[in-house]
């Protein structure tokens, strides 16, 4: 059975349910990964796990070495990667607590190392990104969630912001007009880099707060976020650990 890669986001710095068999620091031409890669089993599923924010949740979204993390998966032969993320909800159906497998992205980030195609090029390369996520992996996540009785929103547009600050109310209103359903800080360039290396990559998001200016309109608090994070990630891990991964 093929190993599946998991990039853990906020609330998933440690994958408690993972029985770790081996940890390895993967060297890459792009510098250090966020942490050593952990290899092990989640129930029966063989997993390679990388906490995006480092082992102690010390790497902020705008500082993560997305290129090294994605390269490391390719280097160890992982072909399917799930990027887990905590996000803010923008559209009505994305209330806190909701799990979502987005199907589109809008990229509002800037200044990040966002491509492998920079140096030593023999020609200019433009990868197709019409459908930014791997449909086969998305469908597998959605089907598994249904089998497990875990409610999931099966599509949506992920707006990737620069962070680390949260957005203004006006920025969220603009993102809503643009068609964003959720907002997070890590979805890009991770998805595009995975596409450049021809990995099958899907995002699996947990909504942990109403985005700025929505909900009761007050400030977004860490207490609010943490309330949804722990319980929601348990449901997300339940889905992932029940995946049957195609070879
Ligand atoms: N905005 C951006 N990123 C986030 C949010 C948010 O409201 N919540 C969790 N990650």
Boltz pocket constraint, residues with backbone or C-beta under 6 A from the ligand:
constraints:
  - pocket:
      binder: B
      contacts: [[A, 86], [A, 87], [A, 88], [A, 89], [A, 161], [A, 165], [A, 166], [A, 167], [A, 183], [A, 184], [A, 185], [A, 208], [A, 209], [A, 210], [A, 211], [A, 212], [A, 220]]
      max_distance: 6.0
